[in-house]
Amino acid sequence: MRPVSYQSVLGAPTGPSSFYVRLGDDAIRTTRKKARHEVTVALSKSQTEWLQEALALSGPDIDEGAVLRALVDLGTELDIDWAVLASGKSLRAAVRESVMVRRRTVA
């Protein structure tokens, strides 16, 4: 697939060597068998509703752990300079800058 050049929504170029491509087949790779650590995290009401809806719409082999492992794998693919983040606000801004999403068209 051909890389797509991108200019940030703030108008600044992402740099001469920055471009967006689809993730490769090995990007979302962690299976339940490989999972060895458990974490507990507080979610907002809307996050919990989204997770419950995703699980309800998914097949029987998809559980909360599978969805969360996929999201952590996705996070490892983000181009974020973690060392410069100082707050939740800067983290959210860095994620927004690093991610491009495909939106479905409404007919």
Biopython code that builds the backbone (N, CA, C, O; Angstrom):
import numpy as np
from Bio.PDB.StructureBuilder import StructureBuilder

atoms = [
    (1, "MET", "N", (0.835, -1.174, 0.000)),
    (1, "MET", "CA", (0.000, 0.000, 0.000)),
    (1, "MET", "C", (0.878, 1.234, 0.000)),
    (1, "MET", "O", (1.885, 1.287, 0.706)),
    (2, "ARG", "N", (0.510, 2.201, -0.770)),
    (2, "ARG", "CA", (1.255, 3.444, -0.898)),
    (2, "ARG", "C", (1.034, 4.329, 0.322)),
    (2, "ARG", "O", (-0.114, 4.543, 0.710)),
    (3, "PRO", "N", (2.107, 4.861, 0.950)),
    (3, "PRO", "CA", (1.945, 5.758, 2.098)),
    (3, "PRO", "C", (1.194, 7.027, 1.702)),
    (3, "PRO", "O", (1.298, 7.502, 0.571)),
    (4, "VAL", "N", (0.451, 7.551, 2.640)),
    (4, "VAL", "CA", (-0.309, 8.773, 2.411)),
    (4, "VAL", "C", (0.342, 9.898, 3.201)),
    (4, "VAL", "O", (0.490, 9.790, 4.418)),
    (5, "SER", "N", (0.733, 10.971, 2.533)),
    (5, "SER", "CA", (1.280, 12.128, 3.242)),
    (5, "SER", "C", (0.160, 12.789, 4.037)),
    (5, "SER", "O", (-1.004, 12.736, 3.641)),
    (6, "TYR", "N", (0.505, 13.399, 5.134)),
    (6, "TYR", "CA", (-0.506, 13.968, 6.013)),
    (6, "TYR", "C", (-0.001, 15.253, 6.628)),
    (6, "TYR", "O", (1.163, 15.354, 7.015)),
    (7, "GLN", "N", (-0.880, 16.234, 6.717)),
    (7, "GLN", "CA", (-0.586, 17.473, 7.426)),
    (7, "GLN", "C", (-1.490, 17.474, 8.649)),
    (7, "GLN", "O", (-2.674, 17.156, 8.538)),
    (8, "SER", "N", (-0.958, 17.822, 9.806)),
    (8, "SER", "CA", (-1.755, 17.757, 11.031)),
    (8, "SER", "C", (-2.955, 18.693, 10.946)),
    (8, "SER", "O", (-2.976, 19.640, 10.160)),
    (9, "VAL", "N", (-3.947, 18.402, 11.772)),
    (9, "VAL", "CA", (-5.147, 19.237, 11.777)),
    (9, "VAL", "C", (-4.845, 20.636, 12.282)),
    (9, "VAL", "O", (-5.638, 21.556, 12.080)),
    (10, "LEU", "N", (-3.726, 20.800, 12.926)),
    (10, "LEU", "CA", (-3.335, 22.130, 13.393)),
    (10, "LEU", "C", (-2.626, 22.917, 12.301)),
    (10, "LEU", "O", (-2.265, 24.076, 12.503)),
    (11, "GLY", "N", (-2.423, 22.283, 11.127)),
    (11, "GLY", "CA", (-1.815, 22.972, 10.013)),
    (11, "GLY", "C", (-0.321, 22.753, 9.889)),
    (11, "GLY", "O", (0.266, 23.096, 8.863)),
    (12, "ALA", "N", (0.308, 22.191, 10.906)),
    (12, "ALA", "CA", (1.753, 21.972, 10.845)),
    (12, "ALA", "C", (2.038, 20.638, 10.176)),
    (12, "ALA", "O", (1.379, 19.641, 10.472)),
    (13, "PRO", "N", (3.010, 20.612, 9.279)),
    (13, "PRO", "CA", (3.368, 19.329, 8.684)),
    (13, "PRO", "C", (3.900, 18.388, 9.753)),
    (13, "PRO", "O", (4.482, 18.835, 10.741)),
    (14, "THR", "N", (3.708, 17.113, 9.565)),
    (14, "THR", "CA", (4.188, 16.146, 10.546)),
    (14, "THR", "C", (5.660, 15.854, 10.381)),
    (14, "THR", "O", (6.211, 15.057, 11.141)),
    (15, "GLY", "N", (6.312, 16.466, 9.421)),
    (15, "GLY", "CA", (7.741, 16.287, 9.208)),
    (15, "GLY", "C", (8.004, 15.619, 7.875)),
    (15, "GLY", "O", (7.140, 14.924, 7.340)),
    (16, "PRO", "N", (9.194, 15.826, 7.339)),
    (16, "PRO", "CA", (9.497, 15.302, 6.014)),
    (16, "PRO", "C", (9.490, 13.783, 5.955)),
    (16, "PRO", "O", (9.291, 13.211, 4.883)),
    (17, "SER", "N", (9.702, 13.121, 7.082)),
    (17, "SER", "CA", (9.746, 11.660, 7.059)),
    (17, "SER", "C", (8.495, 11.041, 7.670)),
    (17, "SER", "O", (8.467, 9.837, 7.924)),
    (18, "SER", "N", (7.477, 11.831, 7.907)),
    (18, "SER", "CA", (6.256, 11.312, 8.514)),
    (18, "SER", "C", (5.214, 11.002, 7.461)),
    (18, "SER", "O", (4.984, 11.796, 6.548)),
    (19, "PHE", "N", (4.588, 9.850, 7.589)),
    (19, "PHE", "CA", (3.492, 9.478, 6.710)),
    (19, "PHE", "C", (2.656, 8.427, 7.410)),
    (19, "PHE", "O", (3.105, 7.802, 8.371)),
    (20, "TYR", "N", (1.458, 8.239, 6.935)),
    (20, "TYR", "CA", (0.551, 7.277, 7.527)),
    (20, "TYR", "C", (0.390, 6.081, 6.602)),
    (20, "TYR", "O", (0.267, 6.238, 5.387)),
    (21, "VAL", "N", (0.392, 4.893, 7.177)),
    (21, "VAL", "CA", (0.178, 3.659, 6.435)),
    (21, "VAL", "C", (-0.747, 2.761, 7.262)),
    (21, "VAL", "O", (-0.907, 2.962, 8.466)),
    (22, "ARG", "N", (-1.343, 1.789, 6.614)),
    (22, "ARG", "CA", (-2.129, 0.802, 7.345)),
    (22, "ARG", "C", (-1.194, -0.034, 8.210)),
    (22, "ARG", "O", (-0.027, -0.228, 7.870)),
    (23, "LEU", "N", (-1.707, -0.522, 9.317)),
    (23, "LEU", "CA", (-0.913, -1.384, 10.179)),
    (23, "LEU", "C", (-0.679, -2.720, 9.491)),
    (23, "LEU", "O", (-1.535, -3.206, 8.752)),
    (24, "GLY", "N", (0.472, -3.305, 9.734)),
    (24, "GLY", "CA", (0.793, -4.612, 9.174)),
    (24, "GLY", "C", (0.077, -5.730, 9.914)),
    (24, "GLY", "O", (-0.526, -5.516, 10.965)),
    (25, "ASP", "N", (0.156, -6.916, 9.350)),
    (25, "ASP", "CA", (-0.510, -8.083, 9.932)),
    (25, "ASP", "C", (-0.028, -8.414, 11.341)),
    (25, "ASP", "O", (-0.773, -9.001, 12.125)),
    (26, "ASP", "N", (1.206, -8.047, 11.670)),
    (26, "ASP", "CA", (1.754, -8.382, 12.985)),
    (26, "ASP", "C", (1.552, -7.277, 14.030)),
    (26, "ASP", "O", (2.046, -7.404, 15.151)),
    (27, "ALA", "N", (0.848, -6.210, 13.693)),
    (27, "ALA", "CA", (0.698, -5.080, 14.621)),
    (27, "ALA", "C", (-0.184, -5.434, 15.817)),
    (27, "ALA", "O", (0.167, -5.097, 16.948)),
    (28, "ILE", "N", (-1.296, -6.089, 15.607)),
    (28, "ILE", "CA", (-2.189, -6.476, 16.702)),
    (28, "ILE", "C", (-1.975, -7.974, 16.907)),
    (28, "ILE", "O", (-2.621, -8.800, 16.263)),
    (29, "ARG", "N", (-1.062, -8.307, 17.809)),
    (29, "ARG", "CA", (-0.534, -9.660, 17.834)),
    (29, "ARG", "C", (-0.711, -10.422, 19.141)),
    (29, "ARG", "O", (-0.521, -11.638, 19.152)),
    (30, "THR", "N", (-1.059, -9.774, 20.225)),
    (30, "THR", "CA", (-1.071, -10.455, 21.512)),
    (30, "THR", "C", (-2.320, -11.307, 21.682)),
    (30, "THR", "O", (-3.443, -10.814, 21.573)),
    (31, "THR", "N", (-2.113, -12.579, 21.948)),
    (31, "THR", "CA", (-3.208, -13.512, 22.165)),
    (31, "THR", "C", (-3.370, -13.774, 23.657)),
    (31, "THR", "O", (-2.512, -13.412, 24.462)),
    (32, "ARG", "N", (-4.472, -14.400, 24.007)),
    (32, "ARG", "CA", (-4.719, -14.750, 25.408)),
    (32, "ARG", "C", (-3.594, -15.638, 25.945)),
    (32, "ARG", "O", (-3.187, -15.491, 27.097)),
    (33, "LYS", "N", (-3.090, -16.557, 25.116)),
    (33, "LYS", "CA", (-2.009, -17.449, 25.548)),
    (33, "LYS", "C", (-0.759, -16.679, 25.960)),
    (33, "LYS", "O", (-0.041, -17.102, 26.866)),
    (34, "LYS", "N", (-0.497, -15.561, 25.306)),
    (34, "LYS", "CA", (0.700, -14.769, 25.602)),
    (34, "LYS", "C", (0.493, -13.802, 26.770)),
    (34, "LYS", "O", (1.460, -13.241, 27.286)),
    (35, "ALA", "N", (-0.747, -13.607, 27.184)),
    (35, "ALA", "CA", (-1.053, -12.647, 28.247)),
    (35, "ALA", "C", (-0.646, -13.232, 29.598)),
    (35, "ALA", "O", (-1.076, -14.326, 29.964)),
    (36, "ARG", "N", (0.178, -12.500, 30.330)),
    (36, "ARG", "CA", (0.678, -12.980, 31.621)),
    (36, "ARG", "C", (0.400, -12.022, 32.783)),
    (36, "ARG", "O", (0.531, -12.406, 33.945)),
    (37, "HIS", "N", (0.023, -10.798, 32.482)),
    (37, "HIS", "CA", (-0.153, -9.798, 33.533)),
    (37, "HIS", "C", (-1.580, -9.258, 33.489)),
    (37, "HIS", "O", (-2.173, -9.107, 32.421)),
    (38, "GLU", "N", (-2.109, -8.975, 34.660)),
    (38, "GLU", "CA", (-3.443, -8.387, 34.736)),
    (38, "GLU", "C", (-3.341, -6.987, 35.301)),
    (38, "GLU", "O", (-2.502, -6.709, 36.159)),
    (39, "VAL", "N", (-4.205, -6.102, 34.810)),
    (39, "VAL", "CA", (-4.275, -4.739, 35.308)),
    (39, "VAL", "C", (-5.736, -4.411, 35.594)),
    (39, "VAL", "O", (-6.650, -5.024, 35.043)),
    (40, "THR", "N", (-5.927, -3.447, 36.454)),
    (40, "THR", "CA", (-7.255, -2.933, 36.734)),
    (40, "THR", "C", (-7.230, -1.455, 36.384)),
    (40, "THR", "O", (-6.302, -0.736, 36.754)),
    (41, "VAL", "N", (-8.241, -1.011, 35.677)),
    (41, "VAL", "CA", (-8.278, 0.384, 35.257)),
    (41, "VAL", "C", (-9.700, 0.905, 35.404)),
    (41, "VAL", "O", (-10.665, 0.188, 35.140)),
    (42, "ALA", "N", (-9.820, 2.148, 35.825)),
    (42, "ALA", "CA", (-11.134, 2.781, 35.929)),
    (42, "ALA", "C", (-11.522, 3.320, 34.561)),
    (42, "ALA", "O", (-10.714, 3.968, 33.896)),
    (43, "LEU", "N", (-12.752, 3.058, 34.136)),
    (43, "LEU", "CA", (-13.266, 3.558, 32.867)),
    (43, "LEU", "C", (-14.426, 4.504, 33.116)),
    (43, "LEU", "O", (-15.143, 4.381, 34.109)),
    (44, "SER", "N", (-14.600, 5.449, 32.203)),
    (44, "SER", "CA", (-15.748, 6.348, 32.297)),
    (44, "SER", "C", (-17.007, 5.582, 31.892)),
    (44, "SER", "O", (-16.925, 4.470, 31.372)),
    (45, "LYS", "N", (-18.144, 6.175, 32.129)),
    (45, "LYS", "CA", (-19.408, 5.550, 31.764)),
    (45, "LYS", "C", (-19.473, 5.314, 30.249)),
    (45, "LYS", "O", (-19.896, 4.244, 29.811)),
    (46, "SER", "N", (-19.057, 6.301, 29.449)),
    (46, "SER", "CA", (-19.122, 6.143, 27.994)),
    (46, "SER", "C", (-18.128, 5.087, 27.510)),
    (46, "SER", "O", (-18.421, 4.357, 26.563)),
    (47, "GLN", "N", (-16.960, 4.996, 28.144)),
    (47, "GLN", "CA", (-15.994, 3.960, 27.767)),
    (47, "GLN", "C", (-16.550, 2.570, 28.086)),
    (47, "GLN", "O", (-16.411, 1.642, 27.289)),
    (48, "THR", "N", (-17.177, 2.435, 29.247)),
    (48, "THR", "CA", (-17.772, 1.158, 29.644)),
    (48, "THR", "C", (-18.896, 0.773, 28.698)),
    (48, "THR", "O", (-19.007, -0.388, 28.305)),
    (49, "GLU", "N", (-19.728, 1.737, 28.329)),
    (49, "GLU", "CA", (-20.820, 1.457, 27.385)),
    (49, "GLU", "C", (-20.273, 1.032, 26.034)),
    (49, "GLU", "O", (-20.806, 0.111, 25.416)),
    (50, "TRP", "N", (-19.200, 1.699, 25.558)),
    (50, "TRP", "CA", (-18.591, 1.323, 24.284)),
    (50, "TRP", "C", (-18.052, -0.102, 24.347)),
    (50, "TRP", "O", (-18.266, -0.890, 23.426)),
    (51, "LEU", "N", (-17.356, -0.430, 25.426)),
    (51, "LEU", "CA", (-16.780, -1.765, 25.574)),
    (51, "LEU", "C", (-17.880, -2.822, 25.618)),
    (51, "LEU", "O", (-17.757, -3.868, 24.981)),
    (52, "GLN", "N", (-18.941, -2.562, 26.357)),
    (52, "GLN", "CA", (-20.053, -3.516, 26.426)),
    (52, "GLN", "C", (-20.716, -3.698, 25.063)),
    (52, "GLN", "O", (-21.079, -4.815, 24.696)),
    (53, "GLU", "N", (-20.877, -2.609, 24.312)),
    (53, "GLU", "CA", (-21.471, -2.700, 22.981)),
    (53, "GLU", "C", (-20.555, -3.476, 22.032)),
    (53, "GLU", "O", (-21.023, -4.310, 21.257)),
    (54, "ALA", "N", (-19.253, -3.201, 22.094)),
    (54, "ALA", "CA", (-18.297, -3.920, 21.252)),
    (54, "ALA", "C", (-18.351, -5.411, 21.540)),
    (54, "ALA", "O", (-18.307, -6.226, 20.618)),
    (55, "LEU", "N", (-18.446, -5.773, 22.811)),
    (55, "LEU", "CA", (-18.516, -7.187, 23.182)),
    (55, "LEU", "C", (-19.823, -7.817, 22.723)),
    (55, "LEU", "O", (-19.838, -8.958, 22.261)),
    (56, "ALA", "N", (-20.916, -7.080, 22.850)),
    (56, "ALA", "CA", (-22.226, -7.611, 22.441)),
    (56, "ALA", "C", (-22.277, -7.850, 20.932)),
    (56, "ALA", "O", (-22.933, -8.787, 20.478)),
    (57, "LEU", "N", (-21.599, -7.017, 20.160)),
    (57, "LEU", "CA", (-21.622, -7.133, 18.701)),
    (57, "LEU", "C", (-20.591, -8.123, 18.164)),
    (57, "LEU", "O", (-20.673, -8.540, 17.008)),
    (58, "SER", "N", (-19.626, -8.498, 18.996)),
    (58, "SER", "CA", (-18.537, -9.376, 18.556)),
    (58, "SER", "C", (-18.909, -10.840, 18.733)),
    (58, "SER", "O", (-19.913, -11.180, 19.358)),
    (59, "GLY", "N", (-18.074, -11.687, 18.167)),
    (59, "GLY", "CA", (-18.282, -13.126, 18.256)),
    (59, "GLY", "C", (-17.993, -13.669, 19.642)),
    (59, "GLY", "O", (-17.498, -12.949, 20.509)),
    (60, "PRO", "N", (-18.301, -14.930, 19.848)),
    (60, "PRO", "CA", (-18.176, -15.541, 21.176)),
    (60, "PRO", "C", (-16.734, -15.657, 21.674)),
    (60, "PRO", "O", (-16.518, -15.791, 22.878)),
    (61, "ASP", "N", (-15.754, -15.611, 20.790)),
    (61, "ASP", "CA", (-14.363, -15.719, 21.218)),
    (61, "ASP", "C", (-13.761, -14.377, 21.616)),
    (61, "ASP", "O", (-12.586, -14.314, 21.977)),
    (62, "ILE", "N", (-14.548, -13.302, 21.555)),
    (62, "ILE", "CA", (-14.068, -11.967, 21.925)),
    (62, "ILE", "C", (-14.580, -11.640, 23.321)),
    (62, "ILE", "O", (-15.786, -11.626, 23.569)),
    (63, "ASP", "N", (-13.640, -11.375, 24.229)),
    (63, "ASP", "CA", (-14.016, -10.938, 25.569)),
    (63, "ASP", "C", (-13.328, -9.612, 25.858)),
    (63, "ASP", "O", (-12.595, -9.091, 25.017)),
    (64, "GLU", "N", (-13.565, -9.067, 27.048)),
    (64, "GLU", "CA", (-12.961, -7.780, 27.409)),
    (64, "GLU", "C", (-11.445, -7.812, 27.255)),
    (64, "GLU", "O", (-10.845, -6.858, 26.758)),
    (65, "GLY", "N", (-10.834, -8.901, 27.677)),
    (65, "GLY", "CA", (-9.386, -9.018, 27.596)),
    (65, "GLY", "C", (-8.883, -8.922, 26.165)),
    (65, "GLY", "O", (-7.878, -8.262, 25.900)),
    (66, "ALA", "N", (-9.580, -9.578, 25.239)),
    (66, "ALA", "CA", (-9.167, -9.549, 23.832)),
    (66, "ALA", "C", (-9.228, -8.131, 23.283)),
    (66, "ALA", "O", (-8.320, -7.696, 22.575)),
    (67, "VAL", "N", (-10.292, -7.412, 23.605)),
    (67, "VAL", "CA", (-10.437, -6.034, 23.122)),
    (67, "VAL", "C", (-9.344, -5.151, 23.724)),
    (67, "VAL", "O", (-8.712, -4.372, 23.010)),
    (68, "LEU", "N", (-9.124, -5.269, 25.017)),
    (68, "LEU", "CA", (-8.125, -4.426, 25.670)),
    (68, "LEU", "C", (-6.706, -4.770, 25.223)),
    (68, "LEU", "O", (-5.878, -3.872, 25.074)),
    (69, "ARG", "N", (-6.406, -6.065, 25.004)),
    (69, "ARG", "CA", (-5.082, -6.429, 24.483)),
    (69, "ARG", "C", (-4.863, -5.812, 23.102)),
    (69, "ARG", "O", (-3.776, -5.317, 22.807)),
    (70, "ALA", "N", (-5.897, -5.841, 22.255)),
    (70, "ALA", "CA", (-5.783, -5.247, 20.922)),
    (70, "ALA", "C", (-5.532, -3.743, 21.019)),
    (70, "ALA", "O", (-4.742, -3.196, 20.249)),
    (71, "LEU", "N", (-6.196, -3.075, 21.956)),
    (71, "LEU", "CA", (-5.996, -1.631, 22.109)),
    (71, "LEU", "C", (-4.603, -1.305, 22.641)),
    (71, "LEU", "O", (-4.013, -0.302, 22.238)),
    (72, "VAL", "N", (-4.067, -2.133, 23.538)),
    (72, "VAL", "CA", (-2.695, -1.918, 24.013)),
    (72, "VAL", "C", (-1.716, -2.165, 22.879)),
    (72, "VAL", "O", (-0.765, -1.402, 22.710)),
    (73, "ASP", "N", (-1.932, -3.229, 22.090)),
    (73, "ASP", "CA", (-1.080, -3.459, 20.916)),
    (73, "ASP", "C", (-1.132, -2.256, 19.976)),
    (73, "ASP", "O", (-0.105, -1.841, 19.439)),
    (74, "LEU", "N", (-2.307, -1.706, 19.782)),
    (74, "LEU", "CA", (-2.446, -0.519, 18.939)),
    (74, "LEU", "C", (-1.630, 0.640, 19.514)),
    (74, "LEU", "O", (-0.968, 1.362, 18.770)),
    (75, "GLY", "N", (-1.676, 0.815, 20.814)),
    (75, "GLY", "CA", (-0.912, 1.877, 21.467)),
    (75, "GLY", "C", (0.587, 1.753, 21.239)),
    (75, "GLY", "O", (1.287, 2.763, 21.168)),
    (76, "THR", "N", (1.084, 0.534, 21.124)),
    (76, "THR", "CA", (2.521, 0.359, 20.883)),
    (76, "THR", "C", (2.918, 0.836, 19.500)),
    (76, "THR", "O", (4.095, 1.095, 19.248)),
    (77, "GLU", "N", (1.953, 0.957, 18.598)),
    (77, "GLU", "CA", (2.229, 1.406, 17.237)),
    (77, "GLU", "C", (2.205, 2.932, 17.099)),
    (77, "GLU", "O", (2.608, 3.461, 16.063)),
    (78, "LEU", "N", (1.742, 3.639, 18.122)),
    (78, "LEU", "CA", (1.630, 5.092, 18.037)),
    (78, "LEU", "C", (3.007, 5.751, 18.111)),
    (78, "LEU", "O", (3.882, 5.316, 18.860)),
    (79, "ASP", "N", (3.176, 6.794, 17.328)),
    (79, "ASP", "CA", (4.423, 7.549, 17.318)),
    (79, "ASP", "C", (4.312, 8.666, 18.355)),
    (79, "ASP", "O", (4.006, 9.814, 18.032)),
    (80, "ILE", "N", (4.567, 8.296, 19.601)),
    (80, "ILE", "CA", (4.436, 9.243, 20.714)),
    (80, "ILE", "C", (5.757, 9.291, 21.472)),
    (80, "ILE", "O", (6.344, 8.253, 21.778)),
    (81, "ASP", "N", (6.215, 10.495, 21.770)),
    (81, "ASP", "CA", (7.416, 10.673, 22.584)),
    (81, "ASP", "C", (6.969, 10.661, 24.045)),
    (81, "ASP", "O", (6.681, 11.708, 24.625)),
    (82, "TRP", "N", (6.915, 9.482, 24.624)),
    (82, "TRP", "CA", (6.386, 9.316, 25.977)),
    (82, "TRP", "C", (7.168, 10.113, 27.004)),
    (82, "TRP", "O", (6.608, 10.501, 28.030)),
    (83, "ALA", "N", (8.445, 10.367, 26.760)),
    (83, "ALA", "CA", (9.299, 11.065, 27.730)),
    (83, "ALA", "C", (8.897, 12.520, 27.927)),
    (83, "ALA", "O", (9.233, 13.110, 28.954)),
    (84, "VAL", "N", (8.178, 13.123, 26.961)),
    (84, "VAL", "CA", (7.832, 14.538, 27.097)),
    (84, "VAL", "C", (6.432, 14.743, 27.671)),
    (84, "VAL", "O", (6.027, 15.880, 27.909)),
    (85, "LEU", "N", (5.704, 13.682, 27.892)),
    (85, "LEU", "CA", (4.338, 13.820, 28.411)),
    (85, "LEU", "C", (4.375, 14.127, 29.898)),
    (85, "LEU", "O", (5.087, 13.474, 30.661)),
    (86, "ALA", "N", (3.599, 15.129, 30.304)),
    (86, "ALA", "CA", (3.626, 15.550, 31.698)),
    (86, "ALA", "C", (2.261, 15.467, 32.367)),
    (86, "ALA", "O", (2.157, 15.617, 33.584)),
    (87, "SER", "N", (1.216, 15.229, 31.581)),
    (87, "SER", "CA", (-0.131, 15.211, 32.163)),
    (87, "SER", "C", (-1.065, 14.405, 31.266)),
    (87, "SER", "O", (-0.729, 14.069, 30.131)),
    (88, "GLY", "N", (-2.232, 14.108, 31.798)),
    (88, "GLY", "CA", (-3.243, 13.443, 30.994)),
    (88, "GLY", "C", (-3.633, 14.259, 29.778)),
    (88, "GLY", "O", (-3.915, 13.712, 28.712)),
    (89, "LYS", "N", (-3.646, 15.570, 29.949)),
    (89, "LYS", "CA", (-3.993, 16.453, 28.827)),
    (89, "LYS", "C", (-2.974, 16.334, 27.701)),
    (89, "LYS", "O", (-3.355, 16.250, 26.533)),
    (90, "SER", "N", (-1.681, 16.325, 28.033)),
    (90, "SER", "CA", (-0.660, 16.197, 26.992)),
    (90, "SER", "C", (-0.689, 14.801, 26.365)),
    (90, "SER", "O", (-0.403, 14.653, 25.177)),
    (91, "LEU", "N", (-1.032, 13.779, 27.151)),
    (91, "LEU", "CA", (-1.168, 12.429, 26.609)),
    (91, "LEU", "C", (-2.304, 12.375, 25.593)),
    (91, "LEU", "O", (-2.133, 11.842, 24.497)),
    (92, "ARG", "N", (-3.456, 12.923, 25.951)),
    (92, "ARG", "CA", (-4.608, 12.900, 25.033)),
    (92, "ARG", "C", (-4.285, 13.673, 23.750)),
    (92, "ARG", "O", (-4.658, 13.245, 22.658)),
    (93, "ALA", "N", (-3.594, 14.806, 23.881)),
    (93, "ALA", "CA", (-3.220, 15.583, 22.697)),
    (93, "ALA", "C", (-2.240, 14.802, 21.813)),
    (93, "ALA", "O", (-2.372, 14.813, 20.589)),
    (94, "ALA", "N", (-1.270, 14.133, 22.417)),
    (94, "ALA", "CA", (-0.292, 13.352, 21.652)),
    (94, "ALA", "C", (-0.974, 12.200, 20.918)),
    (94, "ALA", "O", (-0.638, 11.912, 19.770)),
    (95, "VAL", "N", (-1.921, 11.547, 21.568)),
    (95, "VAL", "CA", (-2.644, 10.451, 20.915)),
    (95, "VAL", "C", (-3.459, 10.989, 19.748)),
    (95, "VAL", "O", (-3.447, 10.405, 18.664)),
    (96, "ARG", "N", (-4.174, 12.107, 19.956)),
    (96, "ARG", "CA", (-4.953, 12.694, 18.856)),
    (96, "ARG", "C", (-4.064, 13.050, 17.676)),
    (96, "ARG", "O", (-4.469, 12.872, 16.528)),
    (97, "GLU", "N", (-2.864, 13.547, 17.933)),
    (97, "GLU", "CA", (-1.955, 13.931, 16.862)),
    (97, "GLU", "C", (-1.389, 12.711, 16.143)),
    (97, "GLU", "O", (-1.077, 12.778, 14.954)),
    (98, "SER", "N", (-1.257, 11.606, 16.856)),
    (98, "SER", "CA", (-0.636, 10.412, 16.294)),
    (98, "SER", "C", (-1.602, 9.527, 15.511)),
    (98, "SER", "O", (-1.171, 8.700, 14.708)),
    (99, "VAL", "N", (-2.904, 9.695, 15.738)),
    (99, "VAL", "CA", (-3.883, 8.758, 15.186)),
    (99, "VAL", "C", (-4.715, 9.392, 14.083)),
    (99, "VAL", "O", (-5.160, 10.535, 14.190)),
    (100, "MET", "N", (-4.910, 8.628, 13.032)),
    (100, "MET", "CA", (-5.843, 8.965, 11.962)),
    (100, "MET", "C", (-6.867, 7.843, 11.939)),
    (100, "MET", "O", (-6.485, 6.674, 11.967)),
    (101, "VAL", "N", (-8.139, 8.154, 11.888)),
    (101, "VAL", "CA", (-9.160, 7.111, 11.874)),
    (101, "VAL", "C", (-9.987, 7.199, 10.604)),
    (101, "VAL", "O", (-10.133, 8.263, 10.002)),
    (102, "ARG", "N", (-10.516, 6.063, 10.219)),
    (102, "ARG", "CA", (-11.400, 6.020, 9.051)),
    (102, "ARG", "C", (-12.830, 6.095, 9.573)),
    (102, "ARG", "O", (-13.233, 5.297, 10.419)),
    (103, "ARG", "N", (-13.589, 7.054, 9.064)),
    (103, "ARG", "CA", (-14.985, 7.209, 9.446)),
    (103, "ARG", "C", (-15.862, 6.633, 8.357)),
    (103, "ARG", "O", (-15.583, 6.798, 7.169)),
    (104, "ARG", "N", (-16.911, 5.964, 8.760)),
    (104, "ARG", "CA", (-17.870, 5.436, 7.806)),
    (104, "ARG", "C", (-18.704, 6.576, 7.253)),
    (104, "ARG", "O", (-19.045, 7.511, 7.977)),
    (105, "THR", "N", (-19.027, 6.502, 5.988)),
    (105, "THR", "CA", (-19.901, 7.522, 5.395)),
    (105, "THR", "C", (-21.339, 7.183, 5.741)),
    (105, "THR", "O", (-21.728, 6.016, 5.783)),
    (106, "VAL", "N", (-22.110, 8.211, 5.984)),
    (106, "VAL", "CA", (-23.521, 8.034, 6.314)),
    (106, "VAL", "C", (-24.323, 8.217, 5.029)),
    (106, "VAL", "O", (-24.235, 9.247, 4.362)),
    (107, "ALA", "N", (-25.099, 7.203, 4.704)),
    (107, "ALA", "CA", (-25.874, 7.257, 3.462)),
    (107, "ALA", "C", (-27.199, 7.943, 3.671)),
    (107, "ALA", "O", (-27.981, 8.077, 2.730)),
]
sb = StructureBuilder()
sb.init_structure("model")
sb.init_model(0)
sb.init_chain("A")
sb.init_seg("    ")
for serial, (resi, resn, name, xyz) in enumerate(atoms, 1):
    if name == "N":
        sb.init_residue(resn, " ", resi, " ")
    sb.init_atom(name, np.array(xyz, "f"), 0.0, 1.0, " ", f" {name:<3s}", serial, name[0])
structure = sb.get_structure()
